[in-house]
């Protein structure tokens, strides 16, 4: 077992905040976002620009660490695309199905009340680009680098839990955050990282992360506390843990249960159904 993995995770923390912070400052200047105004409401295009600069800064940092610290090719974070089309399709469909069931279930139970449609092709395009960037950025960082390295030093389940804790804490400054929604983000990290324990590949979690965020937003929910463009708009008669309140679906009891079920199903699938195949692949 490689005992340097956890050291590499510690080593990347300060450079991450320095390098990505500098990229974010550059992004804010380009997007015309006033520095230090915490009440400023970004437009969607400004949000995309800021995320794009965070994306570039994060990928640059991880490329540097993979090349000079891990001494591996960048693609080894888990971006090998060969034979992964099925993963992308399943991940995308799963996010759509979960959010559609959540929306209609909450409408039927009168936890949310439909208000209006708000179709805007430009906003739809920008929102899609935004969530593609977010999904790749966060999966490469938290699963592809952090979880990967923790798995070199610890039991794979410990690595999954620790990387999921870090994933939740990274969102700790989001609007409308609470201890309950932090738990939801932790379980989201578990659901996203569960397949990576077995496949060391990121395309399923990237697709699922993208789809989960995109359809959550388009169906009217806040995404991790953030109000982003929605095709469907609704009102919430009462903020509670059933509808997720202002944090969005991720702050609901249904989200937590869904994530828990996904984690157990994924572990069961790979441990029981796919274990012989995984062992055979490791011996090749």
C-alpha atoms as an extended CHARMM CRD file, in Angstrom:
* protein
*
       284  EXT
         1         1  UNK       CA              0.0000000000        0.0000000000        0.0000000000  PROA      1               0.0000000000
         2         2  UNK       CA              1.3200000000        3.4390000000       -0.9640000000  PROA      2               0.0000000000
         3         3  UNK       CA              1.4690000000        5.6410000000        2.1280000000  PROA      3               0.0000000000
         4         4  UNK       CA              2.1570000000        8.8530000000        0.1800000000  PROA      4               0.0000000000
         5         5  UNK       CA             -1.3420000000        9.2090000000       -1.2370000000  PROA      5               0.0000000000
         6         6  UNK       CA             -2.7790000000       11.0730000000        1.7310000000  PROA      6               0.0000000000
         7         7  UNK       CA              0.2980000000       13.3430000000        1.7760000000  PROA      7               0.0000000000
         8         8  UNK       CA             -0.3770000000       14.3260000000       -1.8270000000  PROA      8               0.0000000000
         9         9  UNK       CA             -3.9560000000       15.1880000000       -0.8710000000  PROA      9               0.0000000000
        10        10  UNK       CA             -2.6780000000       17.4440000000        1.9150000000  PROA      10              0.0000000000
        11        11  UNK       CA             -0.0530000000       18.9330000000       -0.3820000000  PROA      11              0.0000000000
        12        12  UNK       CA             -2.5860000000       20.0450000000       -3.0070000000  PROA      12              0.0000000000
        13        13  UNK       CA             -4.8150000000       22.0360000000       -0.6010000000  PROA      13              0.0000000000
        14        14  UNK       CA             -2.8190000000       25.2770000000       -0.3220000000  PROA      14              0.0000000000
        15        15  UNK       CA             -1.7960000000       25.3680000000       -4.0190000000  PROA      15              0.0000000000
        16        16  UNK       CA             -5.4520000000       24.7870000000       -4.8920000000  PROA      16              0.0000000000
        17        17  UNK       CA             -6.6320000000       27.8910000000       -3.0510000000  PROA      17              0.0000000000
        18        18  UNK       CA             -3.7220000000       29.9600000000       -4.3950000000  PROA      18              0.0000000000
        19        19  UNK       CA             -3.8880000000       28.9410000000       -8.0530000000  PROA      19              0.0000000000
        20        20  UNK       CA             -7.6660000000       28.5980000000       -8.3800000000  PROA      20              0.0000000000
        21        21  UNK       CA             -8.0560000000       31.7980000000       -6.3610000000  PROA      21              0.0000000000
        22        22  UNK       CA             -5.8790000000       33.6730000000       -8.8680000000  PROA      22              0.0000000000
        23        23  UNK       CA             -7.8820000000       32.2310000000      -11.7620000000  PROA      23              0.0000000000
        24        24  UNK       CA            -11.1120000000       33.2990000000      -10.0510000000  PROA      24              0.0000000000
        25        25  UNK       CA             -9.8220000000       36.8500000000       -9.6270000000  PROA      25              0.0000000000
        26        26  UNK       CA             -8.9910000000       36.9150000000      -13.3350000000  PROA      26              0.0000000000
        27        27  UNK       CA            -12.4420000000       35.5170000000      -14.1210000000  PROA      27              0.0000000000
        28        28  UNK       CA            -14.1410000000       38.1400000000      -11.9580000000  PROA      28              0.0000000000
        29        29  UNK       CA            -12.2320000000       40.9420000000      -13.7020000000  PROA      29              0.0000000000
        30        30  UNK       CA            -13.1370000000       39.5890000000      -17.1490000000  PROA      30              0.0000000000
        31        31  UNK       CA            -16.7870000000       39.0860000000      -16.2020000000  PROA      31              0.0000000000
        32        32  UNK       CA            -17.0870000000       42.5310000000      -14.6070000000  PROA      32              0.0000000000
        33        33  UNK       CA            -17.9520000000       41.1910000000      -11.1490000000  PROA      33              0.0000000000
        34        34  UNK       CA            -17.1510000000       43.6870000000       -8.3590000000  PROA      34              0.0000000000
        35        35  UNK       CA            -14.6700000000       42.2730000000       -5.8610000000  PROA      35              0.0000000000
        36        36  UNK       CA            -15.7770000000       42.0400000000       -2.2370000000  PROA      36              0.0000000000
        37        37  UNK       CA            -19.4990000000       42.6300000000       -2.8790000000  PROA      37              0.0000000000
        38        38  UNK       CA            -21.0060000000       39.4910000000       -1.3370000000  PROA      38              0.0000000000
        39        39  UNK       CA            -24.5550000000       40.6310000000       -2.1840000000  PROA      39              0.0000000000
        40        40  UNK       CA            -23.8440000000       41.0260000000       -5.8980000000  PROA      40              0.0000000000
        41        41  UNK       CA            -26.1050000000       38.8270000000       -8.0520000000  PROA      41              0.0000000000
        42        42  UNK       CA            -24.1720000000       37.2560000000      -10.9280000000  PROA      42              0.0000000000
        43        43  UNK       CA            -25.8150000000       36.8080000000      -14.3020000000  PROA      43              0.0000000000
        44        44  UNK       CA            -25.6880000000       33.3320000000      -15.8450000000  PROA      44              0.0000000000
        45        45  UNK       CA            -22.9280000000       34.3530000000      -18.2740000000  PROA      45              0.0000000000
        46        46  UNK       CA            -20.8870000000       35.7630000000      -15.3880000000  PROA      46              0.0000000000
        47        47  UNK       CA            -21.4090000000       32.5310000000      -13.4700000000  PROA      47              0.0000000000
        48        48  UNK       CA            -20.2250000000       30.5340000000      -16.5000000000  PROA      48              0.0000000000
        49        49  UNK       CA            -17.1120000000       32.7090000000      -16.8860000000  PROA      49              0.0000000000
        50        50  UNK       CA            -16.2200000000       32.3390000000      -13.2020000000  PROA      50              0.0000000000
        51        51  UNK       CA            -16.7600000000       28.5790000000      -13.3460000000  PROA      51              0.0000000000
        52        52  UNK       CA            -14.7000000000       28.3220000000      -16.5510000000  PROA      52              0.0000000000
        53        53  UNK       CA            -11.7610000000       30.0380000000      -14.8650000000  PROA      53              0.0000000000
        54        54  UNK       CA            -12.1090000000       27.7660000000      -11.8070000000  PROA      54              0.0000000000
        55        55  UNK       CA            -12.2390000000       24.8310000000      -14.2360000000  PROA      55              0.0000000000
        56        56  UNK       CA             -9.0270000000       25.9050000000      -15.9820000000  PROA      56              0.0000000000
        57        57  UNK       CA             -7.2240000000       26.6010000000      -12.7150000000  PROA      57              0.0000000000
        58        58  UNK       CA             -8.2510000000       23.2660000000      -11.2060000000  PROA      58              0.0000000000
        59        59  UNK       CA             -7.2940000000       21.2140000000      -14.2570000000  PROA      59              0.0000000000
        60        60  UNK       CA             -3.9580000000       23.0360000000      -14.5650000000  PROA      60              0.0000000000
        61        61  UNK       CA             -3.1620000000       22.3270000000      -10.9200000000  PROA      61              0.0000000000
        62        62  UNK       CA             -4.0960000000       18.6600000000      -11.1490000000  PROA      62              0.0000000000
        63        63  UNK       CA             -2.1320000000       18.3010000000      -14.4090000000  PROA      63              0.0000000000
        64        64  UNK       CA              0.9350000000       19.7430000000      -12.6470000000  PROA      64              0.0000000000
        65        65  UNK       CA              0.5100000000       17.4170000000       -9.6630000000  PROA      65              0.0000000000
        66        66  UNK       CA             -0.0960000000       14.3700000000      -11.8330000000  PROA      66              0.0000000000
        67        67  UNK       CA              2.9940000000       15.1210000000      -13.9270000000  PROA      67              0.0000000000
        68        68  UNK       CA              5.4850000000       16.2150000000      -11.2650000000  PROA      68              0.0000000000
        69        69  UNK       CA              4.1960000000       14.7090000000       -7.9900000000  PROA      69              0.0000000000
        70        70  UNK       CA              2.2680000000       11.5620000000       -8.9370000000  PROA      70              0.0000000000
        71        71  UNK       CA              4.4250000000       11.0970000000      -12.0570000000  PROA      71              0.0000000000
        72        72  UNK       CA              1.4620000000        9.8430000000      -14.0780000000  PROA      72              0.0000000000
        73        73  UNK       CA             -0.3710000000       11.0060000000      -17.1670000000  PROA      73              0.0000000000
        74        74  UNK       CA             -3.2710000000       13.3620000000      -16.5010000000  PROA      74              0.0000000000
        75        75  UNK       CA             -5.7300000000       10.9120000000      -18.0720000000  PROA      75              0.0000000000
        76        76  UNK       CA             -4.9510000000        8.4580000000      -15.2480000000  PROA      76              0.0000000000
        77        77  UNK       CA             -7.2980000000       10.3860000000      -12.9610000000  PROA      77              0.0000000000
        78        78  UNK       CA             -9.9490000000        8.2840000000      -14.6970000000  PROA      78              0.0000000000
        79        79  UNK       CA            -10.7260000000       10.0260000000      -17.9850000000  PROA      79              0.0000000000
        80        80  UNK       CA            -10.1280000000        7.0300000000      -20.2570000000  PROA      80              0.0000000000
        81        81  UNK       CA            -13.1330000000        7.2080000000      -22.5810000000  PROA      81              0.0000000000
        82        82  UNK       CA            -12.8770000000        3.8410000000      -24.3750000000  PROA      82              0.0000000000
        83        83  UNK       CA            -15.9710000000        1.6490000000      -23.7850000000  PROA      83              0.0000000000
        84        84  UNK       CA            -17.5100000000        4.2500000000      -21.4530000000  PROA      84              0.0000000000
        85        85  UNK       CA            -20.4480000000        5.3630000000      -23.6210000000  PROA      85              0.0000000000
        86        86  UNK       CA            -22.7950000000        3.1920000000      -21.5570000000  PROA      86              0.0000000000
        87        87  UNK       CA            -21.6190000000        4.8780000000      -18.3470000000  PROA      87              0.0000000000
        88        88  UNK       CA            -22.3500000000        8.3130000000      -19.7910000000  PROA      88              0.0000000000
        89        89  UNK       CA            -25.8300000000        7.3220000000      -20.9690000000  PROA      89              0.0000000000
        90        90  UNK       CA            -26.7660000000        5.6260000000      -17.6760000000  PROA      90              0.0000000000
        91        91  UNK       CA            -25.4520000000        8.5090000000      -15.5690000000  PROA      91              0.0000000000
        92        92  UNK       CA            -27.3250000000       11.1060000000      -17.6430000000  PROA      92              0.0000000000
        93        93  UNK       CA            -30.6000000000        9.1720000000      -17.6520000000  PROA      93              0.0000000000
        94        94  UNK       CA            -30.3890000000        8.4760000000      -13.9190000000  PROA      94              0.0000000000
        95        95  UNK       CA            -30.1750000000       12.1620000000      -13.0270000000  PROA      95              0.0000000000
        96        96  UNK       CA            -33.1120000000       12.9590000000      -15.3190000000  PROA      96              0.0000000000
        97        97  UNK       CA            -35.2710000000       10.1450000000      -13.8990000000  PROA      97              0.0000000000
        98        98  UNK       CA            -34.5530000000       10.9950000000      -10.2510000000  PROA      98              0.0000000000
        99        99  UNK       CA            -35.2790000000       14.7000000000      -10.6660000000  PROA      99              0.0000000000
       100       100  UNK       CA            -38.4310000000       14.0980000000      -12.7120000000  PROA      100             0.0000000000
       101       101  UNK       CA            -39.8150000000       11.7230000000      -10.0610000000  PROA      101             0.0000000000
       102       102  UNK       CA            -38.8370000000       14.2050000000       -7.3360000000  PROA      102             0.0000000000
       103       103  UNK       CA            -40.5980000000       17.0960000000       -9.0810000000  PROA      103             0.0000000000
       104       104  UNK       CA            -43.8680000000       15.3160000000       -9.8060000000  PROA      104             0.0000000000
       105       105  UNK       CA            -43.8480000000       13.6210000000       -6.4040000000  PROA      105             0.0000000000
       106       106  UNK       CA            -43.5160000000       16.9570000000       -4.6110000000  PROA      106             0.0000000000
       107       107  UNK       CA            -46.1770000000       18.5430000000       -6.8460000000  PROA      107             0.0000000000
       108       108  UNK       CA            -48.5700000000       15.6580000000       -6.1230000000  PROA      108             0.0000000000
       109       109  UNK       CA            -47.9900000000       16.0130000000       -2.3810000000  PROA      109             0.0000000000
       110       110  UNK       CA            -48.4790000000       19.8060000000       -2.6660000000  PROA      110             0.0000000000
       111       111  UNK       CA            -45.0200000000       20.4460000000       -1.2070000000  PROA      111             0.0000000000
       112       112  UNK       CA            -44.3170000000       22.6370000000       -4.2500000000  PROA      112             0.0000000000
       113       113  UNK       CA            -46.7940000000       24.5060000000       -6.4700000000  PROA      113             0.0000000000
       114       114  UNK       CA            -46.2140000000       25.0600000000      -10.1860000000  PROA      114             0.0000000000
       115       115  UNK       CA            -45.9850000000       28.7540000000      -11.0790000000  PROA      115             0.0000000000
       116       116  UNK       CA            -45.0030000000       29.1890000000      -14.7400000000  PROA      116             0.0000000000
       117       117  UNK       CA            -42.8000000000       28.1340000000      -17.6400000000  PROA      117             0.0000000000
       118       118  UNK       CA            -39.7690000000       30.2810000000      -18.3990000000  PROA      118             0.0000000000
       119       119  UNK       CA            -38.1030000000       28.9950000000      -21.5910000000  PROA      119             0.0000000000
       120       120  UNK       CA            -35.0180000000       30.8920000000      -22.7390000000  PROA      120             0.0000000000
       121       121  UNK       CA            -32.7290000000       29.1610000000      -25.2580000000  PROA      121             0.0000000000
       122       122  UNK       CA            -29.6390000000       31.2270000000      -24.3710000000  PROA      122             0.0000000000
       123       123  UNK       CA            -30.0760000000       30.6120000000      -20.6570000000  PROA      123             0.0000000000
       124       124  UNK       CA            -30.6150000000       26.9020000000      -21.3170000000  PROA      124             0.0000000000
       125       125  UNK       CA            -27.3760000000       26.7040000000      -23.3140000000  PROA      125             0.0000000000
       126       126  UNK       CA            -25.3730000000       28.6410000000      -20.7200000000  PROA      126             0.0000000000
       127       127  UNK       CA            -26.7810000000       26.5700000000      -17.8570000000  PROA      127             0.0000000000
       128       128  UNK       CA            -25.8910000000       23.3480000000      -19.6690000000  PROA      128             0.0000000000
       129       129  UNK       CA            -22.3180000000       24.5700000000      -20.2380000000  PROA      129             0.0000000000
       130       130  UNK       CA            -22.1210000000       25.6420000000      -16.5960000000  PROA      130             0.0000000000
       131       131  UNK       CA            -23.0420000000       22.2350000000      -15.2590000000  PROA      131             0.0000000000
       132       132  UNK       CA            -20.7410000000       20.4080000000      -17.6770000000  PROA      132             0.0000000000
       133       133  UNK       CA            -17.8530000000       22.4750000000      -16.3270000000  PROA      133             0.0000000000
       134       134  UNK       CA            -18.9210000000       21.9470000000      -12.7080000000  PROA      134             0.0000000000
       135       135  UNK       CA            -19.2730000000       18.1880000000      -13.1360000000  PROA      135             0.0000000000
       136       136  UNK       CA            -15.8630000000       17.7120000000      -14.7720000000  PROA      136             0.0000000000
       137       137  UNK       CA            -14.1040000000       20.1060000000      -12.3850000000  PROA      137             0.0000000000
       138       138  UNK       CA            -15.4730000000       18.5730000000       -9.1900000000  PROA      138             0.0000000000
       139       139  UNK       CA            -15.1870000000       14.9470000000      -10.2980000000  PROA      139             0.0000000000
       140       140  UNK       CA            -11.5930000000       15.3150000000      -11.4780000000  PROA      140             0.0000000000
       141       141  UNK       CA            -10.6730000000       17.0190000000       -8.2050000000  PROA      141             0.0000000000
       142       142  UNK       CA            -12.6110000000       15.0210000000       -5.6180000000  PROA      142             0.0000000000
       143       143  UNK       CA            -12.8160000000       11.5810000000       -7.1980000000  PROA      143             0.0000000000
       144       144  UNK       CA            -10.0510000000       11.6020000000       -9.8140000000  PROA      144             0.0000000000
       145       145  UNK       CA             -7.3370000000       13.0680000000       -7.6060000000  PROA      145             0.0000000000
       146       146  UNK       CA             -8.3800000000       13.1000000000       -3.9500000000  PROA      146             0.0000000000
       147       147  UNK       CA            -10.2440000000        9.7710000000       -3.7460000000  PROA      147             0.0000000000
       148       148  UNK       CA             -7.7180000000        8.1140000000       -6.0610000000  PROA      148             0.0000000000
       149       149  UNK       CA             -4.8060000000        9.0940000000       -3.8280000000  PROA      149             0.0000000000
       150       150  UNK       CA             -6.6160000000        8.2820000000       -0.5910000000  PROA      150             0.0000000000
       151       151  UNK       CA             -7.2950000000        4.7960000000       -1.9680000000  PROA      151             0.0000000000
       152       152  UNK       CA             -3.5290000000        4.3270000000       -2.2640000000  PROA      152             0.0000000000
       153       153  UNK       CA             -3.1310000000        4.9120000000        1.4690000000  PROA      153             0.0000000000
       154       154  UNK       CA             -6.3290000000        3.6310000000        3.0300000000  PROA      154             0.0000000000
       155       155  UNK       CA             -9.1140000000        1.0910000000        2.6830000000  PROA      155             0.0000000000
       156       156  UNK       CA            -11.3180000000        2.0610000000       -0.2990000000  PROA      156             0.0000000000
       157       157  UNK       CA            -14.3180000000        2.7170000000        1.9430000000  PROA      157             0.0000000000
       158       158  UNK       CA            -12.3080000000        5.0440000000        4.1830000000  PROA      158             0.0000000000
       159       159  UNK       CA            -11.1030000000        6.8470000000        1.0630000000  PROA      159             0.0000000000
       160       160  UNK       CA            -14.7010000000        7.1970000000       -0.1520000000  PROA      160             0.0000000000
       161       161  UNK       CA            -15.8880000000        8.5970000000        3.1780000000  PROA      161             0.0000000000
       162       162  UNK       CA            -13.0080000000       11.0750000000        3.5770000000  PROA      162             0.0000000000
       163       163  UNK       CA            -13.2720000000       12.3520000000       -0.0130000000  PROA      163             0.0000000000
       164       164  UNK       CA            -17.0510000000       12.7550000000        0.4580000000  PROA      164             0.0000000000
       165       165  UNK       CA            -16.5100000000       14.7520000000        3.6550000000  PROA      165             0.0000000000
       166       166  UNK       CA            -14.1190000000       17.0600000000        1.7800000000  PROA      166             0.0000000000
       167       167  UNK       CA            -16.6390000000       17.3350000000       -1.0680000000  PROA      167             0.0000000000
       168       168  UNK       CA            -19.3390000000       18.4470000000        1.3920000000  PROA      168             0.0000000000
       169       169  UNK       CA            -17.0530000000       20.8960000000        3.1920000000  PROA      169             0.0000000000
       170       170  UNK       CA            -16.0300000000       22.5090000000       -0.1010000000  PROA      170             0.0000000000
       171       171  UNK       CA            -19.7010000000       23.5200000000       -0.4920000000  PROA      171             0.0000000000
       172       172  UNK       CA            -19.9420000000       24.7280000000        3.1100000000  PROA      172             0.0000000000
       173       173  UNK       CA            -20.1610000000       28.4050000000        2.1420000000  PROA      173             0.0000000000
       174       174  UNK       CA            -23.0480000000       27.9010000000       -0.2880000000  PROA      174             0.0000000000
       175       175  UNK       CA            -26.2440000000       29.9260000000        0.2590000000  PROA      175             0.0000000000
       176       176  UNK       CA            -28.9270000000       28.4440000000        2.5430000000  PROA      176             0.0000000000
       177       177  UNK       CA            -26.5470000000       25.7720000000        3.8770000000  PROA      177             0.0000000000
       178       178  UNK       CA            -27.3990000000       23.8140000000        7.0460000000  PROA      178             0.0000000000
       179       179  UNK       CA            -26.0920000000       20.7430000000        8.8560000000  PROA      179             0.0000000000
       180       180  UNK       CA            -28.8420000000       18.6890000000        7.2350000000  PROA      180             0.0000000000
       181       181  UNK       CA            -27.9570000000       19.8640000000        3.7170000000  PROA      181             0.0000000000
       182       182  UNK       CA            -24.2620000000       19.2550000000        4.4770000000  PROA      182             0.0000000000
       183       183  UNK       CA            -25.2260000000       15.6670000000        5.2510000000  PROA      183             0.0000000000
       184       184  UNK       CA            -26.9870000000       15.5710000000        1.8820000000  PROA      184             0.0000000000
       185       185  UNK       CA            -23.8350000000       16.8150000000        0.1230000000  PROA      185             0.0000000000
       186       186  UNK       CA            -21.7750000000       14.1880000000        1.9490000000  PROA      186             0.0000000000
       187       187  UNK       CA            -24.1280000000       11.4410000000        0.7360000000  PROA      187             0.0000000000
       188       188  UNK       CA            -24.0360000000       12.9430000000       -2.7630000000  PROA      188             0.0000000000
       189       189  UNK       CA            -20.2620000000       12.5760000000       -2.6450000000  PROA      189             0.0000000000
       190       190  UNK       CA            -20.6940000000        8.9600000000       -1.5530000000  PROA      190             0.0000000000
       191       191  UNK       CA            -23.0960000000        8.2660000000       -4.4290000000  PROA      191             0.0000000000
       192       192  UNK       CA            -20.7400000000        9.9010000000       -6.9400000000  PROA      192             0.0000000000
       193       193  UNK       CA            -17.6340000000        8.1730000000       -5.6200000000  PROA      193             0.0000000000
       194       194  UNK       CA            -19.0410000000        4.6710000000       -5.1010000000  PROA      194             0.0000000000
       195       195  UNK       CA            -18.4550000000        3.5040000000       -8.6840000000  PROA      195             0.0000000000
       196       196  UNK       CA            -14.9900000000        5.0770000000       -8.7440000000  PROA      196             0.0000000000
       197       197  UNK       CA            -13.9300000000        2.6990000000       -5.9550000000  PROA      197             0.0000000000
       198       198  UNK       CA            -14.2940000000       -0.1790000000       -8.3850000000  PROA      198             0.0000000000
       199       199  UNK       CA            -13.7960000000        1.2600000000      -11.8820000000  PROA      199             0.0000000000
       200       200  UNK       CA            -11.2210000000        4.0520000000      -11.3290000000  PROA      200             0.0000000000
       201       201  UNK       CA            -13.1250000000        5.8090000000      -14.1150000000  PROA      201             0.0000000000
       202       202  UNK       CA            -14.8700000000        9.1850000000      -13.9770000000  PROA      202             0.0000000000
       203       203  UNK       CA            -17.3180000000        9.1490000000      -16.8650000000  PROA      203             0.0000000000
       204       204  UNK       CA            -20.2820000000        7.7240000000      -14.9480000000  PROA      204             0.0000000000
       205       205  UNK       CA            -19.9100000000       10.1540000000      -11.9890000000  PROA      205             0.0000000000
       206       206  UNK       CA            -19.3190000000       13.0690000000      -14.3860000000  PROA      206             0.0000000000
       207       207  UNK       CA            -22.4850000000       12.2400000000      -16.3440000000  PROA      207             0.0000000000
       208       208  UNK       CA            -24.5610000000       11.6480000000      -13.2160000000  PROA      208             0.0000000000
       209       209  UNK       CA            -23.2440000000       14.8000000000      -11.5040000000  PROA      209             0.0000000000
       210       210  UNK       CA            -24.0100000000       16.8660000000      -14.6250000000  PROA      210             0.0000000000
       211       211  UNK       CA            -27.4810000000       15.4060000000      -15.0730000000  PROA      211             0.0000000000
       212       212  UNK       CA            -28.3860000000       15.6510000000      -11.3720000000  PROA      212             0.0000000000
       213       213  UNK       CA            -27.4860000000       19.3640000000      -11.3040000000  PROA      213             0.0000000000
       214       214  UNK       CA            -28.9130000000       20.2950000000      -14.6950000000  PROA      214             0.0000000000
       215       215  UNK       CA            -32.3400000000       18.7300000000      -14.3540000000  PROA      215             0.0000000000
       216       216  UNK       CA            -32.6030000000       19.7990000000      -10.7290000000  PROA      216             0.0000000000
       217       217  UNK       CA            -32.1100000000       23.3770000000      -11.9280000000  PROA      217             0.0000000000
       218       218  UNK       CA            -34.3340000000       23.1850000000      -15.0280000000  PROA      218             0.0000000000
       219       219  UNK       CA            -37.1880000000       21.7230000000      -12.9870000000  PROA      219             0.0000000000
       220       220  UNK       CA            -37.1320000000       24.7050000000      -10.6640000000  PROA      220             0.0000000000
       221       221  UNK       CA            -35.0330000000       23.5930000000       -7.6750000000  PROA      221             0.0000000000
       222       222  UNK       CA            -32.1150000000       25.5430000000       -6.2970000000  PROA      222             0.0000000000
       223       223  UNK       CA            -28.8670000000       23.6160000000       -6.8230000000  PROA      223             0.0000000000
       224       224  UNK       CA            -26.8740000000       23.2330000000       -3.6080000000  PROA      224             0.0000000000
       225       225  UNK       CA            -28.5430000000       26.4160000000       -2.3700000000  PROA      225             0.0000000000
       226       226  UNK       CA            -27.9240000000       28.4180000000       -5.5580000000  PROA      226             0.0000000000
       227       227  UNK       CA            -30.7420000000       29.8530000000       -7.6620000000  PROA      227             0.0000000000
       228       228  UNK       CA            -29.8730000000       29.1620000000      -11.3150000000  PROA      228             0.0000000000
       229       229  UNK       CA            -31.9810000000       29.2810000000      -14.4910000000  PROA      229             0.0000000000
       230       230  UNK       CA            -35.1260000000       27.1320000000      -14.5040000000  PROA      230             0.0000000000
       231       231  UNK       CA            -37.5310000000       26.2580000000      -17.3120000000  PROA      231             0.0000000000
       232       232  UNK       CA            -40.1800000000       25.4340000000      -14.7090000000  PROA      232             0.0000000000
       233       233  UNK       CA            -40.7350000000       27.7930000000      -11.8150000000  PROA      233             0.0000000000
       234       234  UNK       CA            -42.6390000000       26.9020000000       -8.6620000000  PROA      234             0.0000000000
       235       235  UNK       CA            -43.3870000000       28.2610000000       -5.2200000000  PROA      235             0.0000000000
       236       236  UNK       CA            -42.7500000000       26.5020000000       -1.9270000000  PROA      236             0.0000000000
       237       237  UNK       CA            -45.6780000000       26.8970000000        0.5100000000  PROA      237             0.0000000000
       238       238  UNK       CA            -43.4590000000       25.9690000000        3.4620000000  PROA      238             0.0000000000
       239       239  UNK       CA            -39.7190000000       25.3530000000        3.6000000000  PROA      239             0.0000000000
       240       240  UNK       CA            -39.0790000000       21.9670000000        5.1950000000  PROA      240             0.0000000000
       241       241  UNK       CA            -36.9910000000       18.8170000000        4.9110000000  PROA      241             0.0000000000
       242       242  UNK       CA            -39.5620000000       17.1990000000        2.6210000000  PROA      242             0.0000000000
       243       243  UNK       CA            -39.1720000000       19.7100000000       -0.2190000000  PROA      243             0.0000000000
       244       244  UNK       CA            -35.6440000000       20.8590000000        0.6330000000  PROA      244             0.0000000000
       245       245  UNK       CA            -36.6180000000       24.4940000000        1.1020000000  PROA      245             0.0000000000
       246       246  UNK       CA            -34.2930000000       27.1550000000       -0.2760000000  PROA      246             0.0000000000
       247       247  UNK       CA            -31.3630000000       24.7520000000       -0.5160000000  PROA      247             0.0000000000
       248       248  UNK       CA            -33.1620000000       22.7420000000       -3.1830000000  PROA      248             0.0000000000
       249       249  UNK       CA            -33.9310000000       19.0590000000       -3.5690000000  PROA      249             0.0000000000
       250       250  UNK       CA            -30.5160000000       18.1580000000       -2.1120000000  PROA      250             0.0000000000
       251       251  UNK       CA            -31.7480000000       19.5170000000        1.2140000000  PROA      251             0.0000000000
       252       252  UNK       CA            -34.6830000000       17.1010000000        1.3210000000  PROA      252             0.0000000000
       253       253  UNK       CA            -35.1180000000       13.7830000000        3.0930000000  PROA      253             0.0000000000
       254       254  UNK       CA            -35.9640000000       12.2220000000       -0.2890000000  PROA      254             0.0000000000
       255       255  UNK       CA            -32.5790000000       13.2550000000       -1.6710000000  PROA      255             0.0000000000
       256       256  UNK       CA            -30.7870000000       11.6880000000        1.2930000000  PROA      256             0.0000000000
       257       257  UNK       CA            -32.7240000000        8.4480000000        0.9450000000  PROA      257             0.0000000000
       258       258  UNK       CA            -32.0970000000        8.3540000000       -2.8200000000  PROA      258             0.0000000000
       259       259  UNK       CA            -28.3600000000        8.8400000000       -2.3240000000  PROA      259             0.0000000000
       260       260  UNK       CA            -28.2070000000        6.1710000000        0.3820000000  PROA      260             0.0000000000
       261       261  UNK       CA            -30.0480000000        3.6870000000       -1.8310000000  PROA      261             0.0000000000
       262       262  UNK       CA            -27.7100000000        4.4550000000       -4.7460000000  PROA      262             0.0000000000
       263       263  UNK       CA            -24.6100000000        3.8810000000       -2.6080000000  PROA      263             0.0000000000
       264       264  UNK       CA            -25.8460000000        0.4960000000       -1.3840000000  PROA      264             0.0000000000
       265       265  UNK       CA            -27.0200000000       -0.5810000000       -4.8490000000  PROA      265             0.0000000000
       266       266  UNK       CA            -23.6850000000        0.3510000000       -6.4370000000  PROA      266             0.0000000000
       267       267  UNK       CA            -21.6760000000       -1.4650000000       -3.7700000000  PROA      267             0.0000000000
       268       268  UNK       CA            -23.9430000000       -4.5030000000       -4.0230000000  PROA      268             0.0000000000
       269       269  UNK       CA            -23.6660000000       -4.5390000000       -7.8200000000  PROA      269             0.0000000000
       270       270  UNK       CA            -19.8770000000       -4.4240000000       -7.8680000000  PROA      270             0.0000000000
       271       271  UNK       CA            -19.2960000000       -6.6310000000       -4.8340000000  PROA      271             0.0000000000
       272       272  UNK       CA            -21.7590000000       -9.3760000000       -5.7860000000  PROA      272             0.0000000000
       273       273  UNK       CA            -22.5110000000       -9.1460000000       -9.4920000000  PROA      273             0.0000000000
       274       274  UNK       CA            -19.2640000000       -7.8170000000      -10.9310000000  PROA      274             0.0000000000
       275       275  UNK       CA            -16.6540000000       -9.0550000000       -8.4560000000  PROA      275             0.0000000000
       276       276  UNK       CA            -15.4500000000      -12.0230000000      -10.5720000000  PROA      276             0.0000000000
       277       277  UNK       CA            -15.0100000000       -9.7370000000      -13.5900000000  PROA      277             0.0000000000
       278       278  UNK       CA            -13.1790000000       -7.1050000000      -11.5290000000  PROA      278             0.0000000000
       279       279  UNK       CA            -10.7910000000       -9.7230000000      -10.1310000000  PROA      279             0.0000000000
       280       280  UNK       CA            -10.1490000000      -11.0480000000      -13.6460000000  PROA      280             0.0000000000
       281       281  UNK       CA             -9.3900000000       -7.5180000000      -14.9080000000  PROA      281             0.0000000000
       282       282  UNK       CA             -6.9600000000       -6.8830000000      -12.0540000000  PROA      282             0.0000000000
       283       283  UNK       CA             -5.0820000000      -10.0930000000      -12.9090000000  PROA      283             0.0000000000
       284       284  UNK       CA             -4.6510000000       -9.2120000000      -16.6000000000  PROA      284             0.0000000000
